[in-house]
């Protein structure tokens, strides 16, 4: 699967699952890098994939998620962040 995730790893099954259902993928070098921090854009993509949202990435902005909050009122709790 990934060169940095051995089969005996305690999180091998979880990483296998999120990869198989398309929620997360590794990087272009074939690594998953489970100890690396997730940045805002990566977190958004993970949530987007998990919820299977139909939001075009062309609407993304580095400085604002106003459009996201407007179209998804259930995420109003995220506004302060």
KAZINOR-V167023 format. One record per residue. N is the residue number from 0. PHI is phi in degrees with one decimal (* if undefined). PSI is psi in whole degrees, -180 to 180 (none if undefined). D_FIRST is the distance of its C-alpha to the first C-alpha in Angstrom with 1 decimal. Layout:
N	PHI	PSI	D_FIRST
N	PHI	PSI	D_FIRST
This chain:
0	*	-79	0.0
1	-120.9	146	3.8
2	-68.9	-21	6.8
3	-103.4	9	8.9
4	-122.8	95	7.5
5	-71.2	153	8.6
6	-61.0	-25	8.8
7	-85.2	-1	12.5
8	-63.7	145	12.2
9	-66.8	-21	14.6
10	-110.7	16	12.6
11	-59.4	-47	9.2
12	-62.1	-44	10.8
13	-64.3	-44	12.2
14	-66.9	-38	9.2
15	-60.1	-42	7.6
16	-65.6	-53	11.1
17	-63.6	-27	11.9
18	-74.0	-45	9.1
19	-65.7	-30	10.2
20	-96.0	2	13.8
21	82.9	17	13.7
22	-78.2	-42	15.0
23	-136.3	155	12.7
24	-136.1	165	10.3
25	-82.9	-173	9.2
26	-91.1	180	11.8
27	-68.5	-13	12.8
28	-92.5	4	11.8
29	81.9	21	8.0
30	-114.6	152	8.6
31	-96.9	-33	9.1
32	56.4	62	12.3
33	-66.5	-18	13.3
34	-91.4	-4	16.7
35	-81.0	141	17.7
36	-66.9	148	20.4
37	-94.7	129	20.1
38	-86.6	176	22.9
39	-60.4	-45	25.2
40	-63.8	-42	23.7
41	-64.6	-41	20.1
42	-62.2	-42	21.6
43	-60.7	-45	23.6
44	-65.1	-40	20.7
45	-61.5	-47	18.8
46	-64.1	-44	22.1
47	-56.2	-47	22.8
48	-68.7	-40	19.6
49	-63.3	-44	20.2
50	-85.0	-6	23.8
51	55.1	47	23.2
52	-73.3	149	26.1
53	-107.1	66	27.9
54	-118.0	122	28.8
55	-68.6	135	28.8
56	-65.4	-16	27.2
57	-65.0	-17	30.4
58	-83.5	-7	32.3
59	-69.2	146	30.4
60	-135.9	145	32.5
61	-67.7	-24	31.8
62	-109.1	-9	34.9
63	-151.4	140	35.2
64	-115.6	25	33.6
65	-55.1	-44	37.0
66	-60.5	-38	36.1
67	-66.4	-45	33.2
68	-65.9	-37	35.5
69	-65.6	-43	38.2
70	-83.6	-14	36.0
71	-134.7	74	34.3
72	-59.6	-20	37.0
73	-67.2	-14	35.0
74	-100.2	18	33.2
75	-56.8	-28	36.6
76	-61.2	-24	35.6
77	-83.1	-9	33.3
78	-53.5	-43	36.2
79	-64.8	-20	37.2
80	-87.1	none	33.9
